[in-house]
Amino acid sequence: MISNAPFMPADPSERFAMIFRALQRSVADNGYRLKIHGPLLVLIWNYLSRQIARFAKIAAKPPQTPRTRKPAERKPTTKPALTLPRGFAWLIRLLPNGPAAPIVAGANARLELQHFME
Protein backbone atom coordinates (compact mmCIF):
# COMPACT_ATOMS: atom_id res chain seq x y z
CA MET A 1 0.00 0.00 0.00
CA ILE A 2 1.40 3.39 -0.97
CA SER A 3 0.96 6.22 1.48
CA ASN A 4 0.80 9.87 0.53
CA ALA A 5 1.61 10.95 4.07
CA PRO A 6 4.67 13.19 4.40
CA PHE A 7 7.84 11.79 5.93
CA MET A 8 8.00 12.30 9.69
CA PRO A 9 11.46 12.00 11.21
CA ALA A 10 12.00 9.68 14.15
CA ASP A 11 14.02 12.27 16.08
CA PRO A 12 11.60 14.09 18.42
CA SER A 13 13.22 17.51 18.03
CA GLU A 14 13.15 17.28 14.21
CA ARG A 15 9.55 16.11 14.29
CA PHE A 16 8.59 18.93 16.66
CA ALA A 17 10.35 21.46 14.42
CA MET A 18 8.59 20.12 11.32
CA ILE A 19 5.18 20.39 12.98
CA PHE A 20 5.82 23.91 14.26
CA ARG A 21 7.16 25.08 10.90
CA ALA A 22 3.93 23.83 9.33
CA LEU A 23 2.01 25.85 11.93
CA GLN A 24 4.13 28.90 11.08
CA ARG A 25 3.43 28.50 7.37
CA SER A 26 -0.27 28.03 8.01
CA VAL A 27 -0.61 31.11 10.16
CA ALA A 28 1.46 33.18 7.72
CA ASP A 29 -0.33 31.92 4.59
CA ASN A 30 -3.83 32.20 6.01
CA GLY A 31 -3.42 35.16 8.34
CA TYR A 32 -5.35 37.56 6.14
CA ARG A 33 -8.21 35.12 5.55
CA LEU A 34 -8.36 34.38 9.27
CA LYS A 35 -8.37 38.17 9.93
CA ILE A 36 -5.16 38.12 11.97
CA HIS A 37 -3.42 41.50 11.98
CA GLY A 38 0.15 41.77 10.64
CA PRO A 39 1.90 42.65 13.95
CA LEU A 40 0.16 39.71 15.65
CA LEU A 41 1.33 37.40 12.85
CA VAL A 42 4.92 38.48 13.54
CA LEU A 43 4.49 37.82 17.27
CA ILE A 44 3.05 34.36 16.59
CA TRP A 45 5.83 33.54 14.09
CA ASN A 46 8.52 34.58 16.58
CA TYR A 47 6.83 32.69 19.41
CA LEU A 48 6.73 29.48 17.37
CA SER A 49 10.41 29.96 16.37
CA ARG A 50 11.38 30.33 20.03
CA GLN A 51 9.46 27.15 20.92
CA ILE A 52 11.34 25.21 18.23
CA ALA A 53 14.69 26.40 19.60
CA ARG A 54 13.60 25.76 23.20
CA PHE A 55 12.51 22.18 22.47
CA ALA A 56 15.73 21.46 20.57
CA LYS A 57 17.80 22.77 23.48
CA ILE A 58 15.90 20.65 26.01
CA ALA A 59 16.06 17.56 23.78
CA ALA A 60 19.82 17.98 23.32
CA LYS A 61 20.50 18.20 27.04
CA PRO A 62 17.65 17.28 29.41
CA PRO A 63 17.38 19.45 32.51
CA GLN A 64 19.29 18.30 35.55
CA THR A 65 18.29 18.59 39.17
CA PRO A 66 17.02 22.08 39.92
CA ARG A 67 19.42 24.51 41.52
CA THR A 68 18.43 27.19 43.91
CA ARG A 69 18.88 30.60 42.43
CA LYS A 70 18.82 34.02 43.90
CA PRO A 71 15.78 35.95 42.82
CA ALA A 72 16.75 38.31 40.04
CA GLU A 73 16.02 41.96 40.49
CA ARG A 74 13.61 43.04 37.82
CA LYS A 75 13.25 46.52 36.55
CA PRO A 76 9.73 47.74 35.96
CA THR A 77 8.94 47.47 32.29
CA THR A 78 6.25 49.06 30.24
CA LYS A 79 3.67 46.71 28.86
CA PRO A 80 3.93 46.26 25.08
CA ALA A 81 1.06 47.57 23.00
CA LEU A 82 0.37 44.18 21.41
CA THR A 83 0.73 40.80 23.10
CA LEU A 84 -0.01 37.22 22.15
CA PRO A 85 -3.36 35.75 23.12
CA ARG A 86 -3.42 33.97 26.44
CA GLY A 87 -5.27 31.01 27.78
CA PHE A 88 -5.42 27.32 27.14
CA ALA A 89 -5.09 26.24 23.49
CA TRP A 90 -5.10 29.78 22.05
CA LEU A 91 -3.30 28.69 18.89
CA ILE A 92 -5.68 25.77 18.35
CA ARG A 93 -8.65 28.13 18.63
CA LEU A 94 -6.97 30.47 16.16
CA LEU A 95 -6.76 27.79 13.46
CA PRO A 96 -10.11 26.59 12.15
CA ASN A 97 -11.27 23.02 12.52
CA GLY A 98 -14.24 21.61 10.69
CA PRO A 99 -15.50 22.26 7.14
CA ALA A 100 -12.86 24.96 6.50
CA ALA A 101 -10.02 22.83 7.90
CA PRO A 102 -8.95 21.22 4.57
CA ILE A 103 -8.24 24.72 3.25
CA VAL A 104 -5.89 25.49 6.12
CA ALA A 105 -2.72 23.42 6.21
CA GLY A 106 -2.43 24.17 9.93
CA ALA A 107 -5.31 21.85 10.72
CA ASN A 108 -3.11 18.89 9.77
CA ALA A 109 -0.21 20.29 11.80
CA ARG A 110 -2.58 20.79 14.69
CA LEU A 111 -3.54 17.11 14.64
CA GLU A 112 0.09 16.06 14.31
CA LEU A 113 1.04 18.19 17.31
CA GLN A 114 -1.76 16.73 19.42
CA HIS A 115 -0.66 13.20 18.43
CA PHE A 116 3.00 14.05 19.13
CA MET A 117 2.18 15.41 22.60
CA GLU A 118 0.16 12.30 23.50
C-alpha positions, -999 to 999 in steps of 0.1 A, spaced: 0 0 0 14 34 -10 10 62 15 8 99 5 16 110 41 47 132 44 78 118 59 80 123 97 115 120 112 120 97 141 140 123 161 116 141 184 132 175 180 131 173 142 96 161 143 86 189 167 104 215 144 86 201 113 52 204 130 58 239 143 72 251 109 39 238 93 20 259 119 41 289 111 34 285 74 -3 280 80 -6 311 102 15 332 77 -3 319 46 -38 322 60 -34 352 83 -53 376 61 -82 351 55 -84 344 93 -84 382 99 -52 381 120 -34 415 120 2 418 106 19 426 139 2 397 156 13 374 128 49 385 135 45 378 173 30 344 166 58 335 141 85 346 166 68 327 194 67 295 174 104 300 164 114 303 200 95 272 209 113 252 182 147 264 196 136 258 232 125 222 225 157 215 206 178 228 235 159 206 260 161 176 238 198 180 233 205 182 270 177 173 294 174 195 325 193 183 356 183 186 392 170 221 399 194 245 415 184 272 439 189 306 424 188 340 439 158 360 428 168 383 400 160 420 405 136 430 378 132 465 366 97 477 360 89 475 323 63 491 302 37 467 289 39 463 251 11 476 230 4 442 214 7 408 231 0 372 222 -34 358 231 -34 340 264 -53 310 278 -54 273 271 -51 262 235 -51 298 221 -33 287 189 -57 258 184 -87 281 186 -70 305 162 -68 278 135 -101 266 122 -113 230 125 -142 216 107 -155 223 71 -129 250 65 -100 228 79 -89 212 46 -82 247 33 -59 255 61 -27 234 62 -24 242 99 -53 218 107 -31 189 98 -2 203 118 -26 208 147 -35 171 146 1 161 143 10 182 173 -18 167 194 -7 132 184 30 140 191 22 154 226 2 123 235 
